[in-house]
Each structure stands twice: as C-alpha cells, then as structure tokens.
Amino acid sequence: MLRWNASLPLAVLLALMAIAGSSVKSGAGESLSERDEFESGSYFFGTAREAASLKPLQNVQVKAQLGARRMFVNTNVEGRFKLPSFGKDAVADDVAISCAKEGYNSLNVTRRRMSNAADSPIAIDCLLEPKPQ
C-alpha cells in the first residue's frame, strides 16, 4: 500500500523558493551584456555625483562617442553606469565621455585605467552641480 507523505509537497515548495530567491537582481553596470561577452576591448564604468555633497545622481545621461558612433546610458539609483566596449580595435583614449542632467552643469569628467593592459576597464567619475537659479 502506498502512503501519502505530507512533507513531500512542503519540501518541493521550499526547494522552489530557494531557487527563486537565489536569482540575483542586477543593476546598472553589474551584469554583462551579450555584446560584452563576445567583444574585447576597454569598457567604461563609473559614477555621477553632485559636486558639493558627493551624493550619487540618478538618471544622468552618460554619452560615449568615438567618431560618428555614440552610446548613451543613464545612471541608476546609486549613480552608477556601465558602457560596453566599442570593440577590440577601438582606442579607449579616443572615446569622448560626457555627462548631462537637466538642471545641472557638468563640472568635471575624469577617467582612470584600471591596469596597464590594453583592454583594461576605464573608470569614469562625473561631477555635476545644480544650475544657479
């Protein structure tokens, strides 16, 4: 005779909850895009902050331009962003980076290479100040 084990559905439910809970929520700059997986070359990542308080700024439009090619991303709630590589043949120093947000002036955009490798990621820091009223 086959008996029903009431703990079996509970075990299955707990296993499914553990699997669902283990999936990682990704934010800007935290996950690789398909383009990143197949192309090499320097990618750009960084933050946008208000100059006086150094508080992160959300929805800052970050633009990367290499000749006629342009890419745009917006910063997330933590002021972070990531731009993919322009490809393995692109020279990272030739890529112009700018940051803009309505109601703010861009004060400074700095960059630093994370290592001496040719395809090393480039860290970008954008400082913006509120426009005078």
Backbone as a printed PyTorch tensor [residue, N CA C, xyz], in Angstrom:
tensor([[[  0.8280,  -1.1650,   0.0000],
         [  0.0000,   0.0000,   0.0000],
         [  0.8890,   1.2500,   0.0000]],

        [[  0.5480,   2.2020,  -0.8280],
         [  1.3030,   3.4360,  -0.9690],
         [  0.7410,   4.4840,  -0.0230]],

        [[  1.6010,   5.1040,   0.7640],
         [  1.1570,   6.1250,   1.7130],
         [  1.5080,   7.5100,   1.1960]],

        [[  0.6920,   8.4640,   1.5050],
         [  0.9220,   9.8680,   1.1480],
         [  1.8020,  10.5070,   2.2150]],

        [[  2.9060,  11.1170,   1.7810],
         [  3.8000,  11.7960,   2.7060],
         [  3.5390,  13.2910,   2.5890]],

        [[  2.9490,  13.8790,   3.6050],
         [  2.5570,  15.2940,   3.5810],
         [  3.7540,  16.2320,   3.5370]],

        [[  4.9200,  15.7770,   3.9220],
         [  6.0910,  16.6570,   3.9280],
         [  6.7140,  16.8020,   2.5390]],

        [[  6.3710,  15.9180,   1.6110],
         [  6.9370,  16.0000,   0.2570],
         [  6.5490,  17.2880,  -0.4630]],

        [[  5.2580,  17.7030,  -0.5150],
         [  4.9270,  18.9790,  -1.1720],
         [  5.6110,  20.1720,  -0.5070]],

        [[  5.7540,  20.1180,   0.8050],
         [  6.4350,  21.1990,   1.5190],
         [  7.9060,  21.2770,   1.1200]],

        [[  8.5590,  20.1420,   0.9800],
         [  9.9650,  20.1100,   0.5760],
         [ 10.1370,  20.6620,  -0.8400]],

        [[  9.2120,  20.2880,  -1.7320],
         [  9.2730,  20.7950,  -3.1070],
         [  9.0660,  22.3020,  -3.1170]],

        [[  8.1060,  22.7890,  -2.3450],
         [  7.8470,  24.2260,  -2.2720],
         [  9.0590,  24.9810,  -1.7370]],

        [[  9.6740,  24.4720,  -0.6870],
         [ 10.8650,  25.1210,  -0.1320],
         [ 12.0270,  25.1220,  -1.1260]],

        [[ 12.1830,  24.0300,  -1.8720],
         [ 13.2470,  23.9740,  -2.8750],
         [ 13.0140,  25.0120,  -3.9700]],

        [[ 11.7700,  25.1470,  -4.4290],
         [ 11.4620,  26.1450,  -5.4600],
         [ 11.6750,  27.5630,  -4.9420]],

        [[ 11.3160,  27.8090,  -3.6890],
         [ 11.5340,  29.1380,  -3.1130],
         [ 13.0200,  29.4420,  -2.9950]],

        [[ 13.8230,  28.4640,  -2.6580],
         [ 15.2690,  28.6670,  -2.5520],
         [ 15.8720,  28.9890,  -3.9050]],

        [[ 15.4070,  28.3110,  -4.9410],
         [ 15.9120,  28.5790,  -6.2930],
         [ 15.5060,  29.9690,  -6.7430]],

        [[ 14.2470,  30.3280,  -6.5200],
         [ 13.7650,  31.6580,  -6.9220],
         [ 14.4590,  32.7510,  -6.1360]],

        [[ 14.7240,  32.5240,  -4.8730],
         [ 15.3710,  33.5290,  -4.0360],
         [ 16.8410,  33.6950,  -4.3240]],

        [[ 17.4410,  32.7090,  -4.9720],
         [ 18.8740,  32.8050,  -5.2330],
         [ 19.1990,  33.5760,  -6.4960]],

        [[ 18.1930,  33.9040,  -7.3150],
         [ 18.4770,  34.6770,  -8.5190],
         [ 18.8730,  36.0850,  -8.1100]],

        [[ 19.9130,  36.5890,  -8.7110],
         [ 20.4850,  37.8710,  -8.3360],
         [ 19.8270,  38.9780,  -9.1400]],

        [[ 19.4040,  40.0290,  -8.4530],
         [ 18.8630,  41.2010,  -9.1240],
         [ 20.0430,  42.0160,  -9.6560]],

        [[ 20.0100,  42.3500, -10.9330],
         [ 21.1290,  43.1130, -11.4820],
         [ 20.7400,  44.5650, -11.6340]],

        [[ 21.7230,  45.4290, -11.4700],
         [ 21.5300,  46.8520, -11.6680],
         [ 22.4870,  47.3400, -12.7360]],

        [[ 22.4750,  48.6490, -12.9700],
         [ 23.3350,  49.2020, -13.9950],
         [ 24.7780,  48.8930, -13.7050]],

        [[ 25.4760,  48.4120, -14.7210],
         [ 26.8880,  48.1440, -14.5710],
         [ 27.2220,  46.8920, -13.8250]],

        [[ 26.2450,  46.0850, -13.4480],
         [ 26.5300,  44.9020, -12.6680],
         [ 26.4560,  43.6180, -13.4660]],

        [[ 25.8610,  43.6360, -14.6220],
         [ 25.7540,  42.4030, -15.3980],
         [ 26.3640,  42.6190, -16.7730]],

        [[ 26.8750,  41.5640, -17.3250],
         [ 27.4710,  41.6570, -18.6530],
         [ 26.3860,  41.5490, -19.7080]],

        [[ 26.4710,  42.3600, -20.7230],
         [ 25.5420,  42.2220, -21.8300],
         [ 26.1030,  41.1900, -22.7990]],

        [[ 25.2700,  40.7600, -23.7290],
         [ 25.7480,  39.8040, -24.7220],
         [ 26.9060,  40.3900, -25.5130]],

        [[ 26.8420,  41.6840, -25.7570],
         [ 27.8970,  42.3350, -26.5200],
         [ 29.2380,  42.2260, -25.7920]],

        [[ 29.2280,  42.3860, -24.4570],
         [ 30.4610,  42.2950, -23.6760],
         [ 31.0800,  40.9050, -23.7410]],

        [[ 30.2420,  39.8890, -23.8220],
         [ 30.7520,  38.5290, -23.8140],
         [ 31.5460,  38.2010, -25.0730]],

        [[ 31.1980,  38.8100, -26.1930],
         [ 31.8030,  38.4260, -27.4580],
         [ 32.8400,  39.4080, -27.9730]],

        [[ 32.8610,  40.6070, -27.4460],
         [ 33.8270,  41.5980, -27.8970],
         [ 34.8300,  41.8660, -26.7890]],

        [[ 36.0410,  42.1130, -27.1960],
         [ 37.0250,  42.5300, -26.2050],
         [ 37.2970,  44.0090, -26.4200]],

        [[ 38.0410,  44.5630, -25.5410],
         [ 38.3280,  45.9860, -25.5990],
         [ 37.9180,  46.6280, -24.2950]],

        [[ 38.3400,  47.8370, -24.1020],
         [ 38.0480,  48.5440, -22.8530],
         [ 36.5900,  48.9390, -22.7730]],

        [[ 35.9710,  48.6640, -21.6440],
         [ 34.6310,  49.1700, -21.3920],
         [ 34.7340,  50.2530, -20.3340]],

        [[ 33.6990,  51.0470, -20.1990],
         [ 33.6880,  52.1900, -19.2930],
         [ 32.6380,  51.9650, -18.2120]],

        [[ 32.9690,  52.3090, -16.9820],
         [ 32.0170,  52.2240, -15.8870],
         [ 32.3060,  53.3610, -14.9300]],

        [[ 31.3530,  53.7070, -14.0980],
         [ 31.6320,  54.7580, -13.1380],
         [ 30.4190,  55.2720, -12.4200]],

        [[ 30.5610,  56.4880, -11.8990],
         [ 29.5150,  57.1150, -11.1070],
         [ 29.3400,  58.5700, -11.5080]],

        [[ 28.1480,  59.0820, -11.2160],
         [ 27.8560,  60.5060, -11.3840],
         [ 27.4230,  61.0300, -10.0160]],

        [[ 28.0420,  62.1260,  -9.5960],
         [ 27.7760,  62.6690,  -8.2550],
         [ 27.5920,  64.1770,  -8.3010]],

        [[ 26.8630,  64.6750,  -7.3070],
         [ 26.7420,  66.1150,  -7.1210],
         [ 28.0380,  66.6050,  -6.4820]],

        [[ 28.6120,  67.6590,  -7.0100],
         [ 29.9430,  68.1010,  -6.5980],
         [ 30.0240,  68.4960,  -5.1270]],

        [[ 29.0690,  69.2510,  -4.6240],
         [ 29.1570,  69.7640,  -3.2560],
         [ 29.0020,  68.6700,  -2.2080]],

        [[ 28.0620,  67.7770,  -2.3990],
         [ 27.7540,  66.7720,  -1.3780],
         [ 28.3100,  65.3870,  -1.6960]],

        [[ 28.7250,  65.1800,  -2.9360],
         [ 29.1710,  63.8730,  -3.4370],
         [ 28.0720,  62.8130,  -3.3720]],

        [[ 26.8150,  63.2580,  -3.3240],
         [ 25.6900,  62.3290,  -3.3640],
         [ 25.5410,  61.7980,  -4.7830]],

        [[ 25.2050,  60.4980,  -4.9250],
         [ 25.0080,  59.9390,  -6.2640],
         [ 23.7960,  60.5650,  -6.9370]],

        [[ 23.9020,  60.7430,  -8.2480],
         [ 22.8060,  61.3200,  -9.0340],
         [ 22.2000,  60.2560,  -9.9480]],

        [[ 20.8980,  60.1190,  -9.8720],
         [ 20.1640,  59.1730, -10.7060],
         [ 19.7710,  59.8420, -12.0240]],

        [[ 19.6430,  59.0480, -13.0630],
         [ 19.1860,  59.4930, -14.3920],
         [ 20.0890,  60.5390, -15.0370]],

        [[ 21.3670,  60.4460, -14.7880],
         [ 22.3320,  61.2690, -15.5150],
         [ 22.5960,  60.5520, -16.8350]],

        [[ 22.5120,  61.2790, -17.9380],
         [ 22.7830,  60.6680, -19.2430],
         [ 24.2880,  60.7080, -19.5020]],

        [[ 24.8600,  59.5360, -19.6710],
         [ 26.2900,  59.4170, -19.9470],
         [ 26.4330,  59.0380, -21.4150]],

        [[ 27.2370,  59.8220, -22.1260],
         [ 27.4120,  59.5930, -23.5670],
         [ 28.8660,  59.2530, -23.8450]],

        [[ 29.0720,  58.2060, -24.6290],
         [ 30.4060,  57.8470, -25.1230],
         [ 30.3770,  58.0140, -26.6330]],

        [[ 31.3620,  58.7010, -27.1680],
         [ 31.4000,  58.9520, -28.6080],
         [ 32.7880,  58.6500, -29.1480]],

        [[ 32.7900,  57.8810, -30.2340],
         [ 34.0190,  57.5590, -30.9600],
         [ 33.7330,  57.8250, -32.4230]],

        [[ 34.1710,  58.9760, -32.9010],
         [ 33.8460,  59.3790, -34.2690],
         [ 32.3430,  59.5870, -34.3940]],

        [[ 31.7280,  58.9070, -35.3670],
         [ 30.2830,  59.0260, -35.5740],
         [ 29.4900,  58.0420, -34.7160]],

        [[ 30.1780,  57.1380, -34.0380],
         [ 29.4980,  56.1340, -33.2050],
         [ 29.2620,  56.6860, -31.8050]],

        [[ 28.0300,  56.5290, -31.3090],
         [ 27.6630,  57.0410, -29.9880],
         [ 26.8860,  55.9890, -29.2070]],

        [[ 27.0890,  55.9930, -27.9020],
         [ 26.3090,  55.1530, -26.9960],
         [ 25.8540,  56.0190, -25.8340]],

        [[ 24.6200,  55.7800, -25.3810],
         [ 24.0570,  56.5150, -24.2550],
         [ 23.5650,  55.5250, -23.2040]],

        [[ 23.7920,  55.8580, -21.9370],
         [ 23.1950,  55.1240, -20.8260],
         [ 22.8020,  56.1380, -19.7560]],

        [[ 21.8940,  55.7380, -18.8870],
         [ 21.5110,  56.5640, -17.7400],
         [ 22.0020,  55.8970, -16.4660]],

        [[ 22.3550,  56.7100, -15.4870],
         [ 22.8000,  56.1650, -14.2120],
         [ 21.6110,  55.5790, -13.4480]],

        [[ 21.9080,  54.6190, -12.5740],
         [ 20.8650,  54.0060, -11.7640],
         [ 20.6650,  54.8130, -10.4810]],

        [[ 19.9230,  54.2670,  -9.5240],
         [ 19.6080,  54.9670,  -8.2820],
         [ 20.8670,  55.2820,  -7.4810]],

        [[ 21.8910,  54.4560,  -7.6350],
         [ 23.1470,  54.6680,  -6.9120],
         [ 24.1210,  55.5470,  -7.6910]],

        [[ 23.6770,  56.1020,  -8.8230],
         [ 24.5390,  56.9600,  -9.6290],
         [ 25.5450,  56.1990, -10.4650]],

        [[ 25.3710,  54.8980, -10.6260],
         [ 26.3320,  54.0560, -11.3580],
         [ 25.8850,  53.8060, -12.7920]],

        [[ 26.8750,  53.5370, -13.6500],
         [ 26.5900,  53.2130, -15.0470],
         [ 27.6880,  52.3170, -15.5920]],

        [[ 27.3960,  51.7080, -16.7350],
         [ 28.3930,  50.9210, -17.4680],
         [ 28.1110,  51.0600, -18.9580]],

        [[ 29.1600,  51.3180, -19.7110],
         [ 29.0910,  51.3940, -21.1650],
         [ 29.9370,  50.2730, -21.7450]],

        [[ 29.4130,  49.5250, -22.7000],
         [ 30.2030,  48.4360, -23.2940],
         [ 31.3440,  48.9720, -24.1450]],

        [[ 32.2040,  48.0760, -24.5330],
         [ 33.3610,  48.4060, -25.3680],
         [ 32.9200,  48.7950, -26.7750]],

        [[ 33.7020,  49.6430, -27.4140],
         [ 33.4920,  49.9490, -28.8300],
         [ 34.1410,  48.8840, -29.7140]],

        [[ 34.7820,  47.9090, -29.1100],
         [ 35.4140,  46.8240, -29.8630],
         [ 36.9050,  46.7540, -29.5990]],

        [[ 37.4730,  45.6380, -30.0030],
         [ 38.8950,  45.4170, -29.6960],
         [ 39.8250,  46.3470, -30.4620]],

        [[ 39.3770,  46.9080, -31.5810],
         [ 40.2260,  47.8040, -32.3760],
         [ 40.1250,  49.2650, -31.9530]],

        [[ 39.1770,  49.5790, -31.0750],
         [ 38.9880,  50.9670, -30.6370],
         [ 40.0420,  51.3390, -29.5930]],

        [[ 40.5380,  52.5530, -29.6900],
         [ 41.4920,  53.0810, -28.7080],
         [ 40.6850,  53.8350, -27.6560]],

        [[ 40.7490,  53.3790, -26.4100],
         [ 39.9310,  53.9490, -25.3370],
         [ 40.1950,  55.4390, -25.1420]],

        [[ 41.4190,  55.8850, -25.3630],
         [ 41.7340,  57.3080, -25.1820],
         [ 41.0500,  58.1880, -26.2270]],

        [[ 40.6100,  57.6010, -27.3320],
         [ 39.9250,  58.3600, -28.3730],
         [ 38.4250,  58.4870, -28.1240]],

        [[ 37.9090,  57.7950, -27.1160],
         [ 36.4790,  57.8330, -26.7940],
         [ 36.2110,  59.0380, -25.8990]],

        [[ 35.3190,  59.9180, -26.3580],
         [ 34.9340,  61.0930, -25.5710],
         [ 33.7500,  60.7190, -24.6850]],

        [[ 33.8400,  61.0260, -23.4040],
         [ 32.7850,  60.7390, -22.4330],
         [ 32.2320,  62.0540, -21.9090]],

        [[ 30.8990,  62.1710, -21.8660],
         [ 30.2680,  63.3610, -21.2890],
         [ 29.0780,  62.9360, -20.4400]],

        [[ 28.7380,  63.7870, -19.4690],
         [ 27.6340,  63.5190, -18.5520],
         [ 26.7170,  64.7310, -18.5330]],

        [[ 25.3980,  64.4960, -18.5620],
         [ 24.4410,  65.5980, -18.5860],
         [ 23.1790,  65.2150, -17.8200]],

        [[ 22.6250,  66.1970, -17.1270],
         [ 21.3480,  66.0180, -16.4260],
         [ 20.6510,  67.3680, -16.4220]],

        [[ 19.3430,  67.3510, -16.6870],
         [ 18.5760,  68.5850, -16.7010],
         [ 18.6410,  69.2490, -15.3250]],

        [[ 18.9320,  70.5410, -15.3310],
         [ 19.0350,  71.2870, -14.0810],
         [ 20.4210,  71.2860, -13.4800]],

        [[ 21.3810,  70.6510, -14.1680],
         [ 22.7620,  70.5480, -13.6610],
         [ 23.7540,  70.9640, -14.7350]],

        [[ 24.8830,  71.4840, -14.2950],
         [ 26.0260,  71.7410, -15.1600],
         [ 27.0720,  70.6750, -14.8930]],

        [[ 27.7060,  70.1890, -15.9380],
         [ 28.7850,  69.2290, -15.7810],
         [ 30.0600,  69.9900, -15.4320]],

        [[ 30.6580,  69.6620, -14.2890],
         [ 31.8840,  70.3310, -13.8590],
         [ 33.1270,  69.6200, -14.3470]],

        [[ 33.1460,  68.2940, -14.1820],
         [ 34.3690,  67.5630, -14.4700],
         [ 34.0430,  66.1090, -14.7880]],

        [[ 34.7340,  65.5660, -15.7690],
         [ 34.6530,  64.1430, -16.1020],
         [ 36.0850,  63.6200, -16.0990]],

        [[ 36.3810,  62.7490, -15.1490],
         [ 37.7280,  62.1840, -15.0630],
         [ 37.6830,  60.7110, -15.4240]],

        [[ 38.8160,  60.2120, -15.8700],
         [ 38.9350,  58.7950, -16.2150],
         [ 40.2490,  58.2600, -15.6990]],

        [[ 40.2150,  56.9730, -15.3710],
         [ 41.4550,  56.2900, -14.9810],
         [ 41.3680,  54.8390, -15.4200]],

        [[ 42.4600,  54.3800, -15.9820],
         [ 42.5590,  53.0000, -16.4550],
         [ 42.8400,  52.1120, -15.2520]],

        [[ 42.1590,  50.9590, -15.1810],
         [ 42.2730,  50.0940, -14.0170],
         [ 43.5640,  49.2810, -13.9900]],

        [[ 44.2240,  49.1190, -15.1300],
         [ 45.5270,  48.4470, -15.1710],
         [ 46.2440,  48.8920, -16.4420]],

        [[ 47.4460,  48.3770, -16.6610],
         [ 48.2130,  48.7290, -17.8520],
         [ 47.8290,  47.9060, -19.0750]],

        [[ 46.9580,  46.9290, -18.9250],
         [ 46.5400,  46.0890, -20.0560],
         [ 45.7980,  46.9310, -21.0860]],

        [[ 45.9710,  46.5940, -22.3450],
         [ 45.3530,  47.3610, -23.4310],
         [ 43.8310,  47.3570, -23.3510]],

        [[ 43.2430,  46.2540, -22.8940],
         [ 41.7850,  46.1780, -22.8290],
         [ 41.2570,  46.3700, -21.4010]],

        [[ 42.0200,  47.0430, -20.5760],
         [ 41.6380,  47.2950, -19.1910],
         [ 40.3930,  48.1810, -19.1200]],

        [[ 39.5110,  47.9210, -18.1670],
         [ 38.3410,  48.7970, -17.9830],
         [ 38.7690,  50.2140, -17.6010]],

        [[ 37.9260,  51.1750, -17.9520],
         [ 38.1900,  52.5810, -17.6630],
         [ 37.1380,  53.0680, -16.6610]],

        [[ 37.5920,  53.5720, -15.5140],
         [ 36.6860,  54.1260, -14.5040],
         [ 36.4520,  55.6000, -14.8160]],

        [[ 35.1850,  56.0000, -14.8000],
         [ 34.7910,  57.3740, -15.1010],
         [ 34.1150,  57.9650, -13.8700]],

        [[ 34.4700,  59.1950, -13.5170],
         [ 33.8110,  59.9300, -12.4490],
         [ 33.2690,  61.2330, -13.0170]],

        [[ 31.9620,  61.4180, -12.8950],
         [ 31.3010,  62.6550, -13.3720],
         [ 30.8820,  63.4770, -12.1680]],

        [[ 31.2780,  64.7370, -12.1670],
         [ 30.8430,  65.6690, -11.1270],
         [ 29.9590,  66.7330, -11.7600]],

        [[ 28.7840,  66.9150, -11.1740],
         [ 27.8320,  67.8920, -11.6800],
         [ 27.3940,  68.8180, -10.5400]],

        [[ 27.0010,  70.0490, -10.8870],
         [ 26.4970,  70.9830,  -9.8870],
         [ 25.1480,  71.5210, -10.3590]],

        [[ 24.2650,  71.8280,  -9.4070],
         [ 22.9800,  72.3940,  -9.8000],
         [ 23.1730,  73.7470, -10.4970]],

        [[ 22.3630,  73.9920, -11.5160],
         [ 22.4490,  75.2830, -12.1980],
         [ 21.9230,  76.3710, -11.2690]],

        [[ 22.5610,  77.5370, -11.2890],
         [ 22.0730,  78.6500, -10.4600],
         [ 20.6850,  79.0950, -10.9270]],

        [[ 19.8700,  79.4910,  -9.9620],
         [ 18.5040,  79.9060, -10.3070],
         [ 18.3610,  81.3890, -10.3700]]])
